[in-house]
């Protein structure tokens, strides 16, 4: 697996588009997130359909066509320096095939941020645009609004990425050791759901795979991991980083299953890495070459995430 192309870092005055590819966005949280961004001296621009509700499905922020149009328009606007997702939920997969990927590639690289359901778009941006993306807090997310660590780590990654080349979790090794590879991953349920789709990778060979999820029972997480193993996605993976398992079952029930499914890979596995649906979530770039030290609980990037 090779490193992907790094977009340019942000500078004061950058224009940042906020889009809603997935679930509906609470207006008060969006407004609070825009205030945070303005405090960073950027110019946030809200896409036209961010506050829409799908006429039939209340779990979607507007129609598939409108959500896709917002993302594509923002990406292809030369005045926009970055695209931040407002929230996750569900819906990114429904609109991914409506995007004109050739037009988006022609528009050139820029920063893209999101997590959770946005995992489907991280995969698409990697396979269709060869682009480094940021797995990090979203503009209307509770963590982005209320947690200083989450805010500051994302801000540093966007504006001064050389200051966060070492991402230190403070976690412990499930399987000790060091490994080198290219980062990828996201929400485990989405990675399983993406298998066999047009924008998903068929292999994590040579990768440092980042996994997290929220609100899932252990048997379901077992099913997702087993699906990845049976599909061959984990063949040749260099290492695994485990993020948060918020609102999942207690660690004493969850950890043995994770060890059972991942311990046999024969690669370092780091636990409690502090990314995902947890409080104070760290921003992790996908598509960069890095070294995982599972014993120290660190991920050291070969280069800053952004140019």
Protein Blocks (a to p, Z undefined) as FASTA:
>chain_A
ZZddddddddehiacddddfkbcddfklmmmmmmmmmmnopacdddfklmpccfklmkbg
cjfklmmmmmmmmmmmmkbmbdcdfbgcihjlmmmmmpcfklmmmnopaddddehjlmmm
mmmmmmmnopacdddddfkbfklmmmmklmmmmmmmmmmmmlmmpccehiacfbgcdddd
ddeedjfklmmmmgopakbcfbfghiacddddehiafklmmmmmmmmmmnommgopabdc
ddddehiacfklmmmmmmmmmmmnopacdehkopajbehiacddehiacdddfknopacd
fbdfbZZ
